[in-house]
Amino acid sequence: MQEKEYQLNDVVQMKKPHPCGENRWKIIRMGMDIRIKCEGCGHSVLIPRKKFNSKMKKVLVKAEEE
């Protein structure tokens, strides 16, 4: 299986949209768990990395590299 490439501050699309209707999420913390923030309402969710990998569809916007 191909490992998905993502990093801090990327905007990703998940398989299911948030209840507010938005399907764009920003990665705001990475570690054993990944915290993502809804771009629509600002709600943040902490997800285990394994679950995040299975539920993420694609990276929409890559973070600027310094």
C-alpha positions as CSV (number, residue, x, y, z in Angstrom):
1,M,0.0,0.0,0.0
2,Q,1.3,3.5,-0.9
3,E,1.9,5.8,2.1
4,K,0.2,9.1,1.8
5,E,2.4,12.2,1.9
6,Y,1.3,15.0,4.2
7,Q,2.9,17.4,6.6
8,L,2.1,20.1,9.2
9,N,-0.2,22.9,7.8
10,D,-1.3,21.0,4.8
11,V,-5.0,21.3,3.9
12,V,-6.5,17.8,3.3
13,Q,-9.8,16.3,2.2
14,M,-11.3,13.6,4.3
15,K,-13.6,10.8,3.0
16,K,-16.6,12.2,4.9
17,P,-17.4,15.9,5.3
18,H,-17.8,17.6,8.7
19,P,-21.4,18.1,9.9
20,C,-21.0,21.9,9.1
21,G,-20.7,20.9,5.4
22,E,-17.0,21.7,4.9
23,N,-14.6,19.0,3.6
24,R,-11.3,20.9,4.0
25,W,-9.2,20.2,7.1
26,K,-5.9,21.8,8.1
27,I,-3.3,19.6,9.9
28,I,-2.3,21.7,13.0
29,R,-0.5,19.0,15.1
30,M,1.4,15.8,14.2
31,G,2.7,13.1,16.5
32,M,1.2,9.7,17.5
33,D,-2.1,11.4,17.0
34,I,-3.0,14.1,14.3
35,R,-5.0,17.1,15.2
36,I,-7.0,18.6,12.3
37,K,-9.0,21.8,12.2
38,C,-12.2,22.3,10.1
39,E,-11.7,25.2,7.6
40,G,-15.4,26.0,7.8
41,C,-16.3,26.3,11.4
42,G,-12.9,26.0,13.1
43,H,-13.7,22.9,15.2
44,S,-10.6,20.7,15.8
45,V,-10.5,16.9,16.2
46,L,-7.7,14.7,17.5
47,I,-7.4,11.4,15.5
48,P,-5.0,8.5,15.9
49,R,-2.5,8.5,13.0
50,K,-3.6,5.0,11.7
51,K,-7.3,6.1,11.6
52,F,-6.3,9.4,9.9
53,N,-4.3,7.5,7.2
54,S,-7.4,5.4,6.4
55,K,-9.9,8.3,6.4
56,M,-7.8,10.9,4.5
57,K,-8.7,11.1,0.8
58,K,-6.1,13.5,-0.6
59,V,-3.9,16.6,0.0
60,L,-5.6,19.7,-1.4
61,V,-3.0,22.4,-0.5
62,K,0.6,21.7,0.4
63,A,2.2,23.9,3.1
64,E,4.8,26.4,2.0
65,E,8.3,24.9,2.5
66,E,10.8,27.1,4.3
